[in-house]
């Protein structure tokens, strides 16, 4: 008897349901409850979202348990901003579905140009922003600057608050240009906020939630950035992570990242417990890519590999080729929303 022929997603759904059944059984036996899953259709937090943002979000939601979007963060200092995506293509003949960009060093024009080009190819855009507390600089400023006075910075009417808003608005103007082009953005600000290494986490969970609320309200209500899908990006090392959660009305997708081995299942379960509201879950950064078996078992919406040596030294060509040509991983040529 020949092997069964599966359409994209059928293998993943089968393995996921096996994992889910075993997990439910163990949790129910231990606690008498189970993790919240998307039994109800998730909705964007912004009721005024553009049709493009709605279409992308609905597409991501539709993939749960069916397939996983591939993603790759770009670098801009290795000869070409296309270094990583070309590396993947030369190995696998495929490009990632999602390309990650970074507004660090105020590279708004460059990022927007490359994001528009990626969008025009049919790809999905996600943007983060490494910067100091004055919203300038890059990774070093993320790590090595600290807010002098959180109360003053987060209190409307103070000089510090006005300076923060003025600096934060640089990103809003750039994202507004993408909105005018009809480009939806998976917006991932203040990532790894529960990890205590970037400035936005050093003030603790209460100040982080206030900061997140300020940006969300400013970008959504003042700037009307209705093209944004808000991605809340946890780390793998946070304690009391639920205390950092800004609320169901302030995010659309919950994610986690790790550069450690054997963390994928633990992180997925941890993210599943963040809220009872239905939210897609993403694996928004990794060094070593998850295996096909891990992706089949856990319904992440996407995975995104970090740039430069994280891609080239932590992943063998054989593994990249297998992943990008598998039946469950969606690549650029297969994106459909």
Protein Blocks (a to p, Z undefined) as FASTA:
>chain_A
ZZddddehjlmmmmmmmmmmmmmmmmmmmnopacdddfbccddfblkbcfklmmmmmmmm
mmgokbccddddddfkeopaklmmmmmmmmnopacfbdcddfehhimmmmmmmmmmmmmn
opacdddddddfkogajfklmmmgccfblmlmmpghiaklmmmmmmmmmmmmmmmmmmmn
opacdddehihklnopafklmnojklmmmmmmmmmmmmmmmnopakbccdddddfkbghk
llmpgbjklcfbdcdddfbehklmmmmmmmmmmpmbdcddddfbcfbdcdfklmmmpccf
bdcddehjlmmmmpcfklmmmmmmcfkbccfklgcZZ
